[in-house]
Amino acid sequence: MSISEPPSPDAQQTTSEQDRWPAIVELNIDKAKNMLLGDKSLFLETLENLLIEYTNLSMPPQIDIDDAGHADLRLQIASQVHKLRSVSGMVGAERVQQLASEAEEIVRTESQSAKKVLMNLSLALQALQNASKEALDLWKEEKHVASTSDVDVMAPSLKLETVESILILLAEQDLSALDEVDEHSASLREALGNERFQQFQRSLARLDYKQAIAFLEPLIKRLGDT
């Protein structure tokens, strides 16, 4: 009867480091883990997309947002901070989430001055960006190394039923679609091409299910014809 040897301390340490979530002072990491079902990669992808998509809000308003002639701009900002409130909650950015919620209520009310809350929101986003920089830079470096090492690995052929299964999960807005995509990432990258696969992943990170479905649907006909 053979007894398998336990993993070496070095192997255990490597696994532990890969699973360890970054400590970012502006974030409630426990909340993020719960919201994103412990998916560290999705957390970092969502955090990066948040900082990119809401760059304009990280800058103080360049015009007098309280001027009567800027009602349309107030509505535009209201729509944006509404989305920011949801995304910031997912990554545990509680200060940003709170200010986004306050900003949405204020900018929708023409009689209230929005200048102060938008200024505070911009400062909170800047603080989040500074606090996240080291963790995001390390993650991007690790992704680059991983993608480079996978170049010569032959990806298994993507199956029609796999795509159909993922599409069903996406249509139901089921987060387990992320696990399915992760499991078949090499095959999906091969089928979509590197650039479109990265765009597909970004849509998943934003939980933009409609766009993610649009990336995969053309594969149904292609795989069905083979």
C-alpha positions in Angstrom: 0.0 0.0 0.0 1.6 3.2 -1.1 1.3 6.5 0.8 1.5 9.7 -1.2 3.9 12.2 0.2 2.4 15.5 1.4 3.1 18.6 -0.6 6.5 20.2 0.1 6.6 23.3 2.2 7.6 25.3 -0.9 4.6 24.1 -2.8 2.3 24.8 0.1 3.7 28.3 0.4 3.3 29.0 -3.4 -0.4 27.8 -3.3 -1.0 29.9 -0.2 0.5 33.0 -1.8 -1.6 32.5 -5.0 -4.8 32.2 -2.9 -4.0 35.2 -0.6 -6.0 38.3 -1.3 -4.2 41.6 -1.2 -4.7 43.8 1.8 -5.9 47.2 0.4 -6.6 49.8 3.1 -9.5 51.4 1.2 -11.4 48.1 0.8 -13.4 45.7 3.0 -11.8 42.5 1.6 -14.1 40.2 3.5 -17.1 41.8 1.9 -15.5 41.5 -1.5 -14.8 37.8 -1.0 -18.4 37.2 -0.1 -19.9 39.3 -2.9 -17.6 37.6 -5.5 -17.8 34.1 -4.2 -14.1 34.0 -3.3 -13.0 34.7 -6.9 -9.8 36.6 -6.5 -9.2 37.1 -10.2 -12.7 38.5 -10.7 -12.2 40.8 -7.7 -9.0 42.3 -9.2 -10.5 42.5 -12.7 -13.6 44.3 -11.4 -11.4 46.7 -9.3 -9.3 47.6 -12.3 -12.3 48.2 -14.5 -13.9 50.4 -11.8 -10.8 52.6 -11.7 -10.7 52.8 -15.5 -14.4 53.3 -16.2 -14.9 56.0 -13.6 -11.7 57.9 -14.2 -13.8 61.1 -15.0 -15.3 61.0 -11.5 -11.9 60.8 -9.9 -11.3 64.4 -11.1 -13.0 67.3 -9.4 -15.8 68.8 -11.6 -14.3 71.2 -14.1 -17.5 73.2 -14.5 -20.1 74.5 -12.1 -22.3 71.5 -11.8 -24.8 73.5 -9.8 -25.4 75.9 -12.7 -29.0 75.8 -13.9 -27.8 75.2 -17.5 -26.2 71.8 -16.6 -29.3 69.7 -15.8 -28.5 67.2 -18.5 -25.0 66.7 -17.1 -26.4 66.1 -13.7 -28.6 63.4 -15.0 -25.7 61.8 -16.8 -23.6 61.8 -13.6 -26.6 60.4 -11.7 -26.7 57.5 -14.0 -22.9 56.9 -13.7 -22.8 57.1 -9.9 -25.8 54.7 -9.7 -23.6 52.1 -11.5 -20.6 53.0 -9.5 -22.5 52.4 -6.3 -23.2 48.8 -7.3 -19.7 48.0 -8.6 -17.9 49.6 -5.6 -20.1 47.5 -3.3 -18.9 44.4 -5.0 -15.2 45.1 -4.4 -15.8 46.3 -0.8 -15.1 50.0 -1.5 -17.5 51.1 1.2 -16.4 54.8 1.3 -16.8 55.1 -2.5 -20.2 53.3 -2.3 -21.5 55.6 0.4 -20.4 58.8 -1.5 -21.8 57.4 -4.8 -25.1 56.8 -3.1 -25.2 60.4 -1.7 -24.1 61.9 -5.0 -26.9 60.1 -6.9 -29.5 61.4 -4.5 -28.1 65.0 -4.6 -27.5 65.3 -8.4 -31.1 64.1 -9.1 -32.4 67.0 -6.9 -31.8 70.2 -8.8 -32.2 72.4 -5.7 -29.2 70.8 -3.9 -25.5 71.6 -4.5 -23.6 68.6 -5.8 -20.2 70.2 -5.9 -19.1 69.1 -2.4 -20.2 65.5 -2.6 -18.6 65.1 -6.1 -15.4 66.6 -4.8 -15.4 64.1 -1.9 -16.1 61.2 -4.3 -13.2 62.2 -6.5 -10.9 62.2 -3.5 -12.2 58.8 -2.4 -11.6 57.4 -5.9 -8.1 58.8 -6.0 -7.3 57.2 -2.6 -8.6 53.9 -3.8 -6.5 54.1 -6.9 -3.3 54.9 -4.9 -4.1 52.1 -2.4 -4.7 49.6 -5.2 -1.8 50.3 -7.5 0.7 47.9 -6.0 -1.8 45.0 -5.9 -3.0 45.6 -9.5 0.5 46.0 -10.9 1.5 42.7 -9.3 -1.6 41.0 -10.6 -1.1 42.2 -14.2 2.5 41.1 -14.1 1.4 37.6 -12.9 -1.2 37.5 -15.7 1.4 38.4 -18.3 3.8 35.7 -17.1 0.9 33.1 -17.1 -0.3 34.0 -20.6 3.3 33.9 -21.9 3.9 30.5 -20.4 0.7 29.1 -21.9 1.5 30.2 -25.5 3.0 26.8 -26.4 0.4 24.7 -24.7 -2.1 23.1 -27.1 -5.6 24.1 -26.1 -8.3 21.4 -26.2 -10.9 21.9 -28.9 -13.9 23.9 -27.7 -17.1 21.9 -27.7 -20.5 23.2 -28.8 -22.2 22.0 -25.6 -19.6 23.9 -23.5 -20.5 27.2 -25.2 -24.2 26.4 -24.9 -23.9 25.7 -21.2 -22.0 29.0 -20.6 -24.6 31.0 -22.6 -27.4 29.5 -20.5 -25.6 30.5 -17.3 -25.0 34.0 -18.6 -28.6 34.4 -19.7 -29.6 33.5 -16.2 -27.0 35.9 -14.8 -25.6 33.0 -12.8 -22.1 33.7 -11.4 -21.1 30.0 -11.8 -20.7 31.0 -15.5 -17.4 32.5 -14.3 -16.1 29.1 -13.1 -17.2 27.5 -16.4 -15.3 30.2 -18.3 -12.2 29.8 -16.1 -12.3 26.0 -16.6 -12.4 26.3 -20.4 -10.4 29.5 -20.7 -7.6 28.0 -23.0 -10.2 26.7 -25.5 -12.2 29.9 -25.4 -9.1 32.0 -26.0 -8.2 29.7 -29.0 -11.7 30.0 -30.4 -12.2 33.8 -29.9 -8.6 35.0 -30.4 -6.6 36.7 -27.8 -7.9 40.2 -28.2 -11.6 39.2 -28.3 -11.1 36.8 -25.4 -9.7 39.7 -23.3 -12.6 41.9 -24.2 -14.9 39.0 -23.3 -13.2 38.7 -19.9 -13.6 42.4 -19.3 -17.3 42.2 -20.0 -17.5 39.4 -17.4 -15.6 41.4 -14.9 -18.2 44.2 -15.3 -20.9 41.6 -15.1 -22.1 42.9 -18.5 -23.9 39.6 -19.3 -25.5 41.0 -22.5 -22.1 41.9 -24.0 -20.5 38.6 -22.9 -23.3 36.7 -24.6 -22.7 38.7 -27.8 -19.0 37.5 -27.8 -20.0 33.9 -27.5 -23.1 33.6 -29.7 -21.2 33.6 -33.0 -19.3 30.4 -31.8 -22.6 28.5 -31.8 -22.9 28.6 -35.6 -19.2 28.1 -36.2 -19.0 25.0 -33.9 -22.3 23.7 -35.2 -21.0 23.7 -38.8 -17.9 21.7 -37.9 
